Amino acid sequence: MEDRNLRCTQDEKIEIACCFCLDEDAKTVVDANVPVRMDQEYLLNEKGKLEIVKVWDCSKKTIGAKDVKTFIRANYPNDLVNIS
C-alpha cells in the first residue's frame, strides 16, 4: 500500500477492519434492548467472527463526519433471500 499523502493517486478510500471472537452462546443487544445471538442473525463473517469495517472517503481535501461509513461485514446466506 502506498503512503497516503496529498500526492497519492491510488484508491481514494481507506478501509480498516477489526474482527472480534464472540463466545458461542453470547447474546448482544443490537436493536433497542433485544438480545440476539450474532450467528443466528447472520451478522458474523465467513470465519464466524464479528467484523466491523470503517471506510473513509478521502477524495476531498478534508474529511468530515459524512465521509466516514461504518459497516458489519457479514456472511449472509443467499438461499435465505426471497426475491419475488
N, C-alpha and C positions, 0 to 999 in steps of 0.2 A: 504494500500500500504506500502510495506517495504521501509525503508530508503535506498536511492540509494548511496551506497558507494563501495569501492573496493572489498568488500567481498559479495556483493549482488549476489544471484544466480537465481533470478527470471528473468522475461522478460527483454531482452536486448534492448528494445526500450522504450523511454519516449515520450508521446504524450501530447501536450497542445492544447486545442481548445478554441476559443473565438467566441461568437455569437454576431451579430450586428442586431439591428432593423433598417429597412430602411423605409423611407416614401413610401407610396403606389405608388406614381407617380414618385419617384426618378429615375433619369437616371444616370448611372455610365459608365465611359469610361473604357472599358475592353481591347480592341484591337485597337491600334493606336489612332485615335481620333473619333471613332464612339460611341456615347452614346447609351446605351441599358438599358432596364428595366430588372433587375436581375430575376424577376419572369417569364418573357416571354422567357428568355434564359435558364430556369430551373437550375439556379445557387443558389437556396435557399434550405435549409434543409427541413425536413418534418414539421417543425414548422413555416415555412415561414421566417426564418432568414438567414442572410449571416453568414456562419460558416467557419472560417479559421482554419486549423489544421496544426501544426508543429510537425514533428516526428524526434526525434534524435535517430540514431543508435549508441547505447553505447556498442556494442560488442567488440570494440577495446580499446586499452589502452588510446588513445587520440581521441578526436572528432574534425574532420576538417569540412570544408565547404561542402564536398561531403557527409558527414554523416547526414546532415540536409535536410529534404524534406518539402515542403510547399504545402498544398492541399486546395481545396474547397470541403467541404462535401455537396453534393447536392442530392436532391430527384428527379432524372430524371425518368420520366415515361417509363416503359418497352415497352408499346404499340407504342412508337414513334420510336423504334429501328427497322430498316428494315434489316432483315437478309435474304440474297438471296443466 
